[in-house]
């Protein structure tokens, strides 16, 4: 399948869907021009809006099914706006983006959709954020995440929840090895890994570069720790830069010294019993990179853990990987815009963003809720502190989907073989056709 990438996005939309949207737009859709504040309950006519969202839980039969969370939110929303009927459709996370695509292709998109792919590039089909958010809600969005939804200087995509990356370490294993603080530099990381190995820890450190489970994320986390990345400061592909080669030479040295898992080139982050997270939850890994979604499993496993900034070559990494999911309002009918705005303002309120965090450990994208999470959850401070300076995937690059897929398949070779050769190969994939 071919993909088309709108600027600065986490995910991209199939070209076939773009064509369908163009046809739908020509058929006629509503305009914009609402005021910057949300009308009061009496200022919105009775109407019905449809909302499509993914399940962050474990299915309709589970206690953490996201449909239950949305139902509770809608019930509270209707206390303020009883005349707005909200029809929720909560589907499997793996199906939500394809369902949005299908509905758009059929010319019948939901009024509001939430998922991982970003429809913000479809300016003729998606409302600008300023048309469906009050000024106070829009200004409350964390700037770096809100900016990812910009097209030609105007925000279209609306961030929904966020995730950042940090180092997680097993405090009991660190104490066993006589380590009193998390490493902040590569040298300390290596020294601590050696101490953990000497103390009998099975996998002192775990770096998952295996195919199929976000090897592109683990790679970028490490590249950023040396001032590198997939692109340079000008936005040009720089996969095989000297800094990036040096990063993988360091990772390879860890593997050669026997302080990583047995096969970092094939180990995944969370898939299977031998994954980094599974082994960390079992108490067999000293340290690995993580994000807040791992917290429920850590608590269930009874691991005494702590988070810290990702170590960098010469000090704590100045930036780390950030990702976010999205929510948008499609232009369906003229009389739905005010109702969309009321609903989105309510959903993005501090109270509801905190509720979503409490249920799923997904970081809020609004400033007041983010500050509250940091105050109430000191363990999450490394994640919350990093968010304003996070770095995102370069999905504005046309070749990002092809490059990301190829990287997942071959990046393990940078540890088992020559790092410079593997990164040069990926640079060619990245720049092909650019």
C-alpha positions in Angstrom: 0.0 0.0 0.0 1.3 3.5 -0.8 1.2 6.2 1.8 1.2 10.0 1.7 2.8 11.9 4.6 1.4 15.2 5.8 3.9 17.4 7.7 5.3 16.5 11.1 3.1 13.6 12.0 3.3 10.4 14.0 1.5 8.4 11.3 0.3 8.9 7.8 -2.9 8.3 5.8 -3.2 6.1 2.7 -3.3 7.9 -0.6 -6.6 6.2 -1.5 -8.2 7.9 1.5 -6.9 11.2 0.4 -8.6 10.8 -3.0 -11.8 9.8 -1.3 -11.7 12.9 0.9 -11.1 15.1 -2.1 -14.2 13.8 -3.7 -16.2 14.2 -0.5 -14.9 17.8 -0.2 -16.1 18.6 -3.7 -19.5 17.3 -2.9 -19.8 20.0 -0.3 -18.9 20.4 3.4 -19.4 23.0 6.0 -17.2 26.0 6.5 -15.8 27.6 9.6 -16.0 30.8 11.5 -17.3 30.1 15.1 -16.1 32.4 17.8 -13.2 31.6 20.0 -15.3 30.7 23.0 -17.6 27.8 23.5 -21.3 28.7 23.4 -23.2 28.0 26.6 -25.7 25.2 26.7 -28.5 27.5 25.6 -26.6 28.6 22.6 -26.4 25.1 20.9 -29.3 23.6 19.1 -30.3 20.0 19.8 -28.2 17.7 17.7 -26.5 14.3 17.5 -22.8 13.9 17.0 -20.8 10.7 16.3 -17.5 9.9 18.0 -15.1 7.1 16.9 -12.3 6.1 19.3 -9.9 3.3 20.1 -9.9 1.0 23.1 -6.8 1.5 25.2 -7.9 -1.4 27.4 -8.4 -5.1 26.9 -11.7 -5.3 25.1 -15.4 -4.8 25.8 -15.4 -7.6 28.5 -12.5 -6.1 30.5 -12.7 -3.7 33.4 -10.5 -1.2 31.6 -12.5 -1.1 28.4 -12.2 2.5 27.1 -15.9 2.4 26.1 -16.7 2.6 29.8 -14.5 5.6 30.2 -16.2 7.4 27.3 -19.7 6.5 28.6 -18.9 8.1 31.9 -17.5 11.2 30.2 -20.6 11.5 28.0 -22.9 11.1 31.0 -21.1 14.0 32.7 -21.1 16.1 29.5 -24.9 15.7 29.1 -25.4 17.2 32.6 -24.2 20.4 30.9 -25.4 19.8 27.4 -28.5 17.6 27.6 -29.5 18.5 24.1 -26.4 17.0 22.5 -26.7 13.3 21.9 -23.2 11.6 21.6 -23.1 8.3 19.8 -19.9 6.6 20.8 -18.2 3.9 18.7 -15.2 2.4 20.5 -13.3 -0.2 18.5 -10.0 -2.2 18.8 -6.9 -0.1 18.7 -5.6 -2.1 15.7 -8.9 -1.3 13.8 -9.6 2.3 14.5 -7.5 4.0 11.9 -8.7 1.7 9.1 -12.3 2.3 10.2 -11.8 6.0 10.0 -10.4 5.5 6.5 -13.3 3.3 5.5 -15.9 5.8 6.7 -14.1 8.7 4.9 -14.0 6.7 1.7 -17.7 6.1 2.0 -18.3 9.8 2.4 -19.6 9.4 6.0 -16.8 10.3 8.5 -17.6 10.6 12.2 -18.0 14.1 13.6 -15.1 13.4 15.9 -12.4 10.8 15.5 -9.5 9.7 17.8 -6.7 7.5 16.8 -3.0 7.4 16.0 -2.9 8.4 12.3 -3.2 12.1 11.6 -5.8 13.6 9.3 -4.6 17.2 9.9 -3.2 17.5 6.4 -6.7 17.2 4.9 -7.4 20.9 5.4 -10.6 20.9 3.3 -12.1 18.1 5.5 -10.9 18.7 9.0 -11.7 21.7 11.1 -8.9 24.0 12.1 -8.3 23.5 15.9 -9.3 27.2 16.4 -12.8 26.4 15.0 -13.5 23.5 17.4 -11.6 24.5 20.5 -12.1 27.5 22.7 -9.1 29.9 23.0 -8.5 28.8 26.6 -8.4 25.1 25.7 -6.1 25.7 22.7 -3.7 27.7 24.8 -3.7 25.0 27.5 -2.3 22.4 25.0 1.4 21.6 25.6 3.1 23.7 22.9 5.5 21.1 21.4 2.7 18.6 21.0 0.1 21.1 19.6 2.7 22.3 17.1 2.8 18.8 15.5 -0.7 19.5 14.2 0.3 22.7 12.3 -0.1 22.9 8.6 1.1 26.1 6.9 1.2 27.9 10.2 -2.3 26.9 11.4 -3.2 24.1 13.8 -5.5 21.4 12.4 -4.5 18.2 14.3 -5.4 18.2 18.0 -3.1 16.2 20.4 -5.1 13.8 22.6 -2.7 11.9 24.8 1.1 11.8 24.9 4.0 9.5 25.7 7.7 10.2 26.3 10.7 8.0 26.9 13.0 7.5 29.9 15.3 5.0 31.5 13.7 2.5 33.9 15.8 0.6 36.4 15.3 -2.1 39.0 16.1 -0.5 42.3 16.7 -3.9 44.1 19.1 -5.1 41.4 20.9 -1.7 41.5 21.2 -2.0 45.3 22.5 -5.6 44.9 25.2 -4.3 42.6 26.1 -1.4 44.9 24.8 1.2 42.6 23.3 4.2 44.4 22.0 6.4 41.5 20.8 6.1 37.9 23.5 6.6 35.2 23.6 9.9 33.5 26.4 9.3 30.9 27.3 6.5 28.6 30.4 5.7 30.6 28.3 5.4 33.8 25.7 3.3 31.9 28.5 0.9 30.9 30.1 0.8 34.3 26.7 0.1 36.0 26.0 -2.6 33.5 29.3 -4.2 34.4 28.5 -4.0 38.1 25.1 -5.6 37.5 26.8 -8.4 35.6 29.3 -9.0 38.3 26.4 -9.2 40.8 24.8 -12.0 38.8 22.1 -10.1 37.0 20.9 -12.0 34.0 20.6 -9.0 31.7 22.3 -5.9 33.1 20.8 -3.8 30.3 18.3 -4.5 27.6 18.3 -2.7 24.3 15.5 -4.0 21.9 16.4 -3.6 18.3 14.4 -6.6 16.9 12.0 -6.3 14.0 8.3 -5.6 14.6 8.1 -3.8 17.9 9.2 -0.1 17.5 12.9 -0.7 16.9 12.6 2.7 15.2 11.8 4.2 18.6 14.6 2.5 20.5 17.0 3.6 17.8 15.9 7.2 17.9 16.1 7.4 21.7 19.8 6.3 21.5 20.7 8.6 18.5 19.3 11.6 20.4 21.4 10.7 23.4 24.5 11.7 21.3 23.0 14.7 19.6 22.1 12.8 16.5 18.8 11.7 15.0 17.3 10.6 11.7 17.5 14.2 10.3 19.8 17.1 11.0 19.0 20.6 12.2 18.0 21.5 8.6 15.6 18.6 8.3 17.8 16.7 5.9 18.2 12.9 6.3 21.4 12.3 8.4 21.0 8.6 9.3 24.7 7.8 8.7 26.1 10.8 10.5 29.3 10.4 12.5 27.3 10.9 15.7 24.9 8.1 14.8 27.7 5.7 13.8 29.4 6.5 17.1 26.2 5.7 19.0 25.9 2.3 17.5 29.6 1.6 18.0 28.9 2.2 21.7 25.8 -0.1 21.7 27.9 -2.8 19.9 30.6 -2.4 22.6 28.0 -3.2 25.2 26.9 -6.3 23.4 30.5 -7.4 22.9 31.2 -7.0 26.6 28.2 -9.2 27.4 26.2 -6.7 29.4 23.2 -6.7 27.1 20.5 -9.4 26.6 21.8 -12.3 24.5 20.5 -11.0 21.2 19.8 -7.3 21.1 19.4 -7.4 17.3 16.4 -9.7 17.5 15.0 -8.9 21.0 11.7 -6.9 21.0 10.5 -4.3 23.4 7.3 -6.0 24.6 6.4 -9.0 22.4 6.9 -12.4 23.9 8.3 -13.7 27.2 11.9 -12.9 26.2 11.2 -9.3 25.4 12.9 -6.5 27.4 9.8 -5.5 29.2 8.7 -9.0 30.0 12.2 -9.8 31.4 12.3 -6.6 33.3 8.9 -7.3 34.8 10.3 -10.8 35.8 13.2 -9.1 37.7 15.8 -10.3 35.3 16.8 -6.9 33.7 18.7 -4.1 35.4 17.7 -1.2 33.1 16.0 -0.5 29.8 14.2 2.3 28.1 10.5 2.6 28.8 7.4 4.8 28.9 4.4 5.2 31.2 2.4 2.4 29.6 4.7 -0.1 31.3 3.6 1.1 34.8 0.5 -1.1 35.3 2.5 -4.2 34.5 5.4 -3.1 36.8 3.0 -2.6 39.7 1.3 -6.0 39.0 4.8 -7.7 39.0 5.8 -6.0 42.3 9.0 -4.6 40.8 10.7 -1.8 42.8 11.5 0.5 39.9 12.4 4.1 39.2 12.6 6.2 36.1 15.4 8.6 35.1 16.4 10.6 32.1 18.0 8.7 29.3 21.8 8.8 29.7 23.7 10.7 27.0 27.3 10.5 25.8 28.4 13.4 28.1 25.4 13.8 30.4 21.6 13.2 30.5 20.1 13.3 27.1 18.8 16.8 26.2 15.9 15.5 24.3 14.1 12.1 23.9 11.4 10.6 21.8 7.9 12.0 22.1 4.8 10.6 20.5 1.1 11.5 20.7 -2.3 10.3 19.5 -4.7 12.6 17.9 -8.3 13.8 17.9 -10.0 15.7 15.1 -13.4 17.1 14.1 -14.5 16.3 10.6 -16.6 18.8 8.7 -19.9 16.9 8.4 -22.8 19.2 8.9 -23.0 23.0 9.6 -24.9 22.6 12.8 -22.4 20.2 14.4 -19.5 22.5 14.8 -20.7 24.1 18.0 -21.5 20.7 19.5 -18.1 19.4 18.5 -16.5 22.4 20.2 -18.4 21.9 23.4 -17.6 18.2 23.5 -13.9 18.7 22.7 -13.5 21.4 25.3 -15.1 19.1 27.8 -13.0 16.1 26.8 -9.7 18.1 27.0 -10.5 19.6 30.3 -8.0 19.1 33.2 -10.5 16.8 35.0 -11.0 14.5 32.1 -7.4 14.4 31.0 -6.4 13.4 34.6 -9.1 10.7 34.6 -7.7 9.3 31.4 -4.2 9.3 32.9 -5.5 7.6 36.1 -7.1 4.8 34.0 -4.3 4.2 31.4 -1.1 6.0 32.5 -1.3 8.1 29.3 0.3 11.5 29.8 -2.0 14.5 29.5 -1.4 16.9 26.6 -2.9 19.9 28.5 -0.6 22.0 30.7 -2.7 22.1 33.9 -3.3 18.3 33.9 0.4 17.6 33.1 1.5 19.8 36.0 -0.9 18.0 38.3 0.4 14.6 37.2 3.9 15.7 37.9 3.0 16.9 41.3 1.0 13.7 42.2 3.4 11.2 40.6 7.1 12.1 41.4 8.2 8.8 39.7 6.9 10.3 36.4 8.9 13.5 36.6 11.5 12.4 34.0 8.7 11.9 31.4 6.8 15.1 32.3 9.9 17.2 32.4 11.1 16.0 29.0 7.8 16.6 27.2 8.4 20.3 26.3 11.6 19.4 24.5 10.7 16.0 23.0 11.7 15.1 19.5 9.3 13.5 17.1 9.6 11.1 14.2 10.3 13.0 10.9 7.1 11.9 9.3 7.0 15.0 7.1 9.6 13.2 5.0 8.0 11.4 2.1 10.1 8.3 2.6 9.4 7.9 6.3 7.0 4.9 6.1 9.4 3.0 3.8 12.4 4.0 5.9 10.8 3.1 9.2 9.8 -0.3 8.0 13.3 -1.0 6.5 15.0 0.2 9.7 13.0 -2.2 11.8 14.1 -5.1 9.6 17.9 -4.3 9.4 18.9 -2.1 12.4 19.9 -5.2 14.4 22.8 -5.6 11.9 24.3 -2.4 13.4 25.1 -4.4 16.5 26.0 -7.8 15.0 27.9 -6.3 12.0 29.4 -2.9 11.1 27.4 0.0 12.3 28.6 2.3 9.5 27.6 -0.1 6.8 24.1 -0.6 8.2 23.5 3.1 8.7 24.8 3.9 5.2 22.4 1.3 3.8 19.5 3.0 5.6 20.6 6.5 4.5 20.2 5.3 0.9 16.7 4.1 1.7 15.8 7.4 3.3 17.1 9.6 0.5 15.8 7.5 -2.4 13.5 9.7 -4.5 14.0 12.7 -2.3 
